[in-house]
Amino acid sequence: MKKIRTRVAYELEIPDQWKVLPPSEDETEGLMIDGKFYQPAITWLEYKGKDAEGCETWESADDDTQNLIFDHIRNQIECSIRQIKKFSAP
């Protein structure tokens, strides 16, 4: 069986009213927006072809396909966020 490793990294410039903090003391830091917490994760997109303007289009894969792919993960995926202090305002 073939194996692939997928790694996704990205940086966000977040508004001052959004916070980076854990939802509880036992959890890792998350992004709090309007009182709700969010964690980064990888999601799979399905290629839909080209639209009328000739641009390639993608949309989130359906839940069954997401689950099918995630069922093949053999190692734990670690997704986390941290504040980039070097570039963040005090």
For each residue, the residues with C-beta under 8 A, 3 or more apart:
1:
2:
3: 74
4:
5:
6: 42
7:
8: 42
9:
10: 40
11: 84
12: 31
13:
14: 18 20 31
15: 18
16:
17:
18: 14 15 31 32 33
19: 31 32
20: 14 29 30 31 32 81 82 83
21: 29 30 32
22: 25 26 27 28 29 30
23: 27 30 32 37
24: 27
25: 22
26: 22
27: 22 23 24 30
28: 22 39 80
29: 20 21 22 80 81 82
30: 20 21 22 23 27 37 38 39 81
31: 12 14 18 19 20 37 38 39 40 81
32: 18 19 20 21 23 35 36 37 38
33: 18 36 38
34:
35: 32
36: 32 33
37: 23 30 31 32
38: 30 31 32 33
39: 28 30 31 79 81
40: 10 31 79 80 81
41: 77 79
42: 6 8 77 79
43: 60 61 66
44: 60 61 65 66 69
45: 58 59 60 61
46: 58 59 60 61 62 65
47: 56 57 58
48: 57 58 59
49: 56 57
50: 54 55 56 57
51: 54 55 57
52:
53:
54: 50 51
55: 50 51
56: 47 49 50
57: 47 48 49 50 51
58: 45 46 47 48
59: 45 46 48
60: 43 44 45 46 66
61: 43 44 45 46 65 66 69
62: 46 65 66
63: 66 67
64: 67 68
65: 44 46 61 62 68 69
66: 43 44 60 61 62 63 69 70
67: 63 64 70 71
68: 64 65 71 72
69: 44 61 65 66 72 73
70: 66 67 73
71: 67 68
72: 68 69
73: 69 70 76 77
74: 3
75:
76: 73
77: 41 42 73
78:
79: 39 40 41 42
80: 28 29 40
81: 20 29 30 31 39 40
82: 20 29
83: 20 88
84: 11 87 88
85: 88
86:
87: 84
88: 83 84 85
89:
90:
